Amino acid sequence: MKAIMIMYDSLNRHMLSPYGCDWTRTPNFRRLADRCTTFDKCYVGSLPCMPARREIHTGRYNFLHRSWGPMEPYDDSMPEILKKNGIHSHLISDHYHYWEDGGCTYHSRYSTWENVRGQEGDPWKAFVGNKDLPPHLGQCIKQDMVNREYTDTEEKMAQTATFRAGMEFLDRNHGEDNWFLQVETFDPHEPFYVQEEDLLGFEPSYDGPFFDWPGYHPVTEEERPYQQHVRNKYAALLRMCDRNLGRILDKMDAYDLWEDTMLIVNTDHGFLLGEHDWWAKSNEINFYEEIVHTPLFIYDPRSRASGRCDCLVQTIDLAPTLLEFFGIPVPEDMLGCPLKETIAEGRPVRETCLYGTCGAQISCTDGRYVYVLAPVSKTNDPLYNYTLMPTHMREMFPPEELQELELSEPFSFTKGCRLLKIKNREKSQYLDERGEHPYRTMLFDLETDPGQTNPLSDPERESYFRKEIVRLMKENDAPPEQYERMGLQAERE
């Protein structure tokens, strides 16, 4: 048996033709949907990048216990389990967060890996002198502009190199058995850097300011006239993503891999392109559907099922699905569900699910209603990181952050290990000038209000979702203080 995962970052379902978009150009995603099961109710678990990837490895939520960080010593890792069971797991990625302090234990879980350089602010090519940045809106940094000098044609761009390496793997190994290939690109994550020929298809001319990297903040009056330009650049980058997807599909056709190869095409989360008057996926706002309701396509050669599936699934289901496909027992600590029967027969695997980011709201959905629960404490306390690998995105926890740490008792999934319990200081960056968080508790009906513009008042339904949040928190052995932070002590008892 063989399996391929093609993973994108910040891939918006509402910008893809299989999900109803009529102005972007994604014929290969349409071609993919014709072959695969297309999931209409796939949701993230933990955000953003590395918390989502930890879920792909471990099959369980990250955000209830810690923020961004590496794989932990007690974690079950899907690609490592494959490796230990004679399945060669290979990672090809230009997602440079894998090679920072906060992601540095992921790639070594695979049998082999390839690192493609040059995305965003990847500290790749050195330029010691000053560099004049163009007048711009949004973000623009020296390292990114230096990197672009070395990726000035599509052939040189990191995404192209990533997929080229994926095709090389298939050329060499398609006739072999027992392998898992993960081709993962940082695109279409911001900055939306594209070659001019792709942009011309959406925007023949543009005379505004340089603007392809929106910040994590509300759309400003200055930016508003150029909002469509940013969407056009995203669409142009998406066109490149679609083209490279087609190259993998061509290889599957050429080598008849549809006979015995599972194919998963997924993402970690979406991205706001001005919807709700916000950019990106800031922790300061609600994680709207554009961010958390993600595209997912799976082809299982055992059933060869295609069509739509409205069962509620999540990122945490991918690891169990792959392990089951290769005939490997799913560890008890993985709380995601294998999707074999969901794909073949439309069998549901859950009624509700949680999603969120560490220290923000906790949200729960059943696929129709979304309940967003805000912390009851205005200062967002108490909140801790539980870890044996104390690192943030790009740095280790500084000594001053470690002065008051404690040792926690083991959690159900830590293999008997006690963990460092460290006060979470990252939450302070989202507090306002009064030292209060900006979050609201809200309930939405996605059927009648898909744009999430009119929160409902429905105490009975809110009570149901509060109980579901508690049930799922208990199932995930959430820290006791999370119930206090979220005002759920009564439901917990």
Rosetta blueprint (number, residue, H / E / L):
1 M L
2 K E
3 A E
4 I E
5 M E
6 I E
7 M E
8 Y E
9 D L
10 S L
11 L L
12 N L
13 R H
14 H H
15 M H
16 L L
17 S H
18 P H
19 Y H
20 G L
21 C L
22 D L
23 W L
24 T L
25 R L
26 T L
27 P H
28 N H
29 F H
30 R H
31 R H
32 L H
33 A H
34 D H
35 R H
36 C L
37 T E
38 T E
39 F E
40 D E
41 K E
42 C E
43 Y E
44 V L
45 G L
46 S E
47 L L
48 P L
49 C H
50 M H
51 P H
52 A H
53 R H
54 R H
55 E H
56 I H
57 H H
58 T H
59 G L
60 R L
61 Y L
62 N L
63 F L
64 L L
65 H L
66 R L
67 S L
68 W L
69 G L
70 P L
71 M L
72 E L
73 P L
74 Y L
75 D L
76 D L
77 S L
78 M H
79 P H
80 E H
81 I H
82 L H
83 K H
84 K H
85 N L
86 G L
87 I L
88 H E
89 S E
90 H E
91 L E
92 I E
93 S E
94 D L
95 H L
96 Y H
97 H H
98 Y H
99 W H
100 E L
101 D H
102 G H
103 G H
104 C L
105 T L
106 Y L
107 H H
108 S H
109 R H
110 Y L
111 S L
112 T E
113 W E
114 E E
115 N E
116 V L
117 R L
118 G L
119 Q L
120 E L
121 G L
122 D L
123 P L
124 W L
125 K L
126 A L
127 F L
128 V L
129 G L
130 N L
131 K L
132 D L
133 L L
134 P L
135 P L
136 H E
137 L L
138 G L
139 Q L
140 C L
141 I L
142 K H
143 Q H
144 D H
145 M H
146 V H
147 N H
148 R H
149 E H
150 Y L
151 T L
152 D L
153 T L
154 E H
155 E H
156 K H
157 M L
158 A H
159 Q H
160 T H
161 A H
162 T H
163 F H
164 R H
165 A H
166 G H
167 M H
168 E H
169 F H
170 L H
171 D H
172 R H
173 N H
174 H L
175 G L
176 E L
177 D L
178 N L
179 W E
180 F E
181 L E
182 Q E
183 V E
184 E E
185 T L
186 F L
187 D L
188 P L
189 H L
190 E L
191 P L
192 F L
193 Y L
194 V L
195 Q L
196 E H
197 E H
198 D H
199 L H
200 L H
201 G L
202 F L
203 E L
204 P L
205 S L
206 Y L
207 D L
208 G L
209 P L
210 F E
211 F L
212 D L
213 W L
214 P L
215 G L
216 Y L
217 H L
218 P E
219 V L
220 T L
221 E L
222 E L
223 E L
224 R H
225 P H
226 Y H
227 Q H
228 Q H
229 H H
230 V H
231 R H
232 N H
233 K H
234 Y H
235 A H
236 A H
237 L H
238 L H
239 R H
240 M H
241 C H
242 D H
243 R H
244 N H
245 L H
246 G H
247 R H
248 I H
249 L H
250 D H
251 K H
252 M H
253 D H
254 A H
255 Y L
256 D L
257 L H
258 W H
259 E H
260 D L
261 T E
262 M E
263 L E
264 I E
265 V E
266 N E
267 T E
268 D L
269 H L
270 G L
271 F L
272 L E
273 L E
274 G L
275 E H
276 H H
277 D H
278 W E
279 W E
280 A E
281 K L
282 S L
283 N L
284 E L
285 I L
286 N L
287 F L
288 Y L
289 E H
290 E H
291 I H
292 V H
293 H E
294 T E
295 P L
296 L L
297 F E
298 I E
299 Y E
300 D L
301 P L
302 R L
303 S L
304 R L
305 A L
306 S L
307 G E
308 R E
309 C E
310 D E
311 C E
312 L E
313 V E
314 Q E
315 T H
316 I H
317 D H
318 L H
319 A H
320 P H
321 T H
322 L H
323 L H
324 E H
325 F H
326 F L
327 G L
328 I L
329 P L
330 V L
331 P L
332 E L
333 D L
334 M L
335 L L
336 G L
337 C L
338 P L
339 L L
340 K H
341 E H
342 T H
343 I H
344 A H
345 E H
346 G L
347 R L
348 P L
349 V L
350 R L
351 E L
352 T L
353 C E
354 L E
355 Y E
356 G E
357 T L
358 C L
359 G L
360 A L
361 Q L
362 I E
363 S E
364 C E
365 T E
366 D L
367 G L
368 R L
369 Y E
370 V E
371 Y E
372 V E
373 L E
374 A L
375 P L
376 V L
377 S L
378 K L
379 T L
380 N L
381 D L
382 P L
383 L L
384 Y E
385 N E
386 Y E
387 T E
388 L L
389 M L
390 P L
391 T E
392 H L
393 M L
394 R L
395 E L
396 M E
397 F L
398 P L
399 P H
400 E H
401 E H
402 L H
403 Q L
404 E L
405 L L
406 E E
407 L E
408 S L
409 E L
410 P L
411 F L
412 S L
413 F L
414 T L
415 K L
416 G L
417 C L
418 R L
419 L L
420 L E
421 K E
422 I E
423 K E
424 N L
425 R L
426 E H
427 K H
428 S H
429 Q H
430 Y H
431 L L
432 D L
433 E L
434 R L
435 G L
436 E L
437 H L
438 P L
439 Y L
440 R L
441 T L
442 M E
443 L E
444 F E
445 D E
446 L L
447 E L
448 T L
449 D L
450 P L
451 G L
452 Q L
453 T L
454 N L
455 P L
456 L L
457 S L
458 D L
459 P H
460 E H
461 R H
462 E H
463 S H
464 Y H
465 F H
466 R H
467 K H
468 E H
469 I H
470 V H
471 R H
472 L H
473 M H
474 K H
475 E H
476 N L
477 D L
478 A L
479 P L
480 P H
481 E H
482 Q H
483 Y H
484 E H
485 R H
486 M L
487 G L
488 L L
489 Q H
490 A H
491 E H
492 R H
493 E L
